[in-house]
Amino acid sequence: MEIKNHNLAEKQYQEILFEKRPCIDRDGSVVASLYNAWIMLNNPRQFNSYTTQAVKEIILAFGEASNDRSVVAVVFTAVGDKAFCTGGNTKEYAEYYAGNPQEYSQYMRLFNDMVSAILKCEKPVICRVNGMRIGGGQEIGMACDFSIASDLARFGQAGPKHGSAPVGGATDFLPLFVGVERAMMSLTLCEPWSAHQAYYFGMIADIAPALKVNGQFIANPMVVTDRLADDYGRLVFGTLKAGEDLLKAKEIMAAAEIDLSMLDAAVNNLIAKILHTFPNCMNKTISEVRKFKLEHWDKNKEGSREWLALNMMTEAKAGFKAFNEGPKENREVDFIKLRQLLAAGHPWDETLHQAISPQFQQVPA
């Protein structure tokens, strides 16, 4: 019998990588004729932010992996050790989409299809978090079924700091992981969590050491890895160290090497466990759990897309251009001046944009 090809298009990947890697069994042996599909963002110079082209390729890649009968699981990750993904490409946002809501609306249609492609993949999807997972990167990461992170990874949102709102999935998904109060703090204030915090809060399934000193793996020296309390009795587990401890940690980081082999081993170990289950029962179970995400995502994604497009005329235009064009030491607008001008009834026009944007405040050399 001839086997039909259910892919929408033939694979043509330019900005991502797609690889089929052999499954590894629990004893470390290679399993014949069974594979994992590795979908990898490939823009390390821009912290694996995704362009419009990359979004289209991710959609196709998840369709290909979903339809491949030999694929056991999908590993969604990125090239390098600095970032899984920091969201949409701010250069493209600033130079093309800012001020063009009709174009951004079409882009967000693709973004929505990307998130939906992850949520509807007919294979378990594991986010291998090899570094920062911020903004839209956090959103596509939370759409996955499992997340395993390097303990150097950081997690968080950036929207309200850079002219957007985290309505590409984060407001739908994060409260399901960590509860409303913690989600509210993360989504509004944009203060990142360490991998240890993300694990403790229940947002990721596992963490793996990634730093080696003298050939030995050590825990991330930049964060508190013991369950300590501050002066008010609050848990500080996973928070950034301070003072002399932070200076010592930076010295250790400078002398150490990053090795993601333990992260890969943790991913392979999870897939080996998946391998020893009934595939249809596994997929049914996953699809039932995904319903909690899909319930919110499908209800909100179109309204969010429309709002994000219109926002490209005001705050998003200012925020993305400031990040792209502002000086390295200051890529945020003057939030206080913005609020003062709006309180005085100033319209959103070019004079307001210039008054708050750091790139217009630079003094010529």
Steps between C-alpha positions, in 0.01 A plus 500: 500500500631844408537725807351846454691820580286728718738797515362828366826589326840354433758596759709804413667625815723807486478656848441195716655155514302177481673175589388146570718349772486135608308420818716394794363227725527496880824300485660751263465285189378637167151386402474387140257680265360738766596866525452830676437808288720791608359837394765764567486877478819611327557868568750501788639845413158645586434263791294269278224753447266387224440691176188470286678242286600297806140497627381355170773236511416402859138441397612274215752321721243412764270372227777285359594361843135439586444298181823298514409147610853428622518801735442428870531856636585852391783695663448874452824685571757737352861530395758609758498532878385859556133490403217270407306797369447863593183538295433682176788664318496858630703629205232374262227632729658847519595534135196344334203438726512811722231737377357237263213334687358334188833324439546404865150354503603259224822419684305424818281263301817304430608526863165361614535214254847428642369471857208288379737275305684422824180443696356270231814300421420130508824425683614598850688830479796571728643849529876464549578834663864565416503860627271801534129436437356850490197673348359309205761235569338441837163475328598239242691317774194479724298364207723189513403198710822478703787739567848397611746782555863574549534642851653810339171574322277793586128533443274802468305752300595834350178642356404784739866614503527515121158606380299182481290269716574128551179391329666261256437218745662608826185648654320180396760248616703636791215512758444130430860425596562726798168649613353845442708701751843381385390525139384857556838600644693342214278622218470861614841579654711295257745391771663176383506173694801275525467138389495402869206732565317375191547142618392580856192685374401200286549658158762254375545126546873479572828691504850384416839648591680661208812656652830314540796601714813284482301236314225477764143622466392762753169673571441847362717716731301816424189392689415377850454125471418436868154565638595806704277773640554874498448738795122472456499122487429493126652219297790623286576166331611559144542877527811684384782528752608843619808687618827312534328167433392628161851624418646158588232331290592714199865401541400133498285554191788669318733206565249223432385330181144431392418138418143403409559124501311457827206690351503268200517198730197624695306548175595155375407347836152651481450378144620150600219493756252613234634228270379233744132597481215429260523778238127554452432499874788744548369735231145487637622585849707790370213636292271491804748700709555743213130586511561725800738711292288481185188610686658838573713524186218439251270738687744792502743470208301693238409791726861515618625502140277794412605699809870434440467623143336830603754544779768522230384858446580615854687324782640213293635742240675700772622199695642297213668799336655598834637150548631480143633854460578618853850502647624171644477627857140622463247323279181594683280806460467757777196345668447784748508766229257292293255475789533873570434592138199270477366636830519849346294379205786490246403301187699201379687677222855535378588774751402272789694214344814711476458644850507157667736303275868458595625506141383862467669606822853410392743787486709499178870435558 
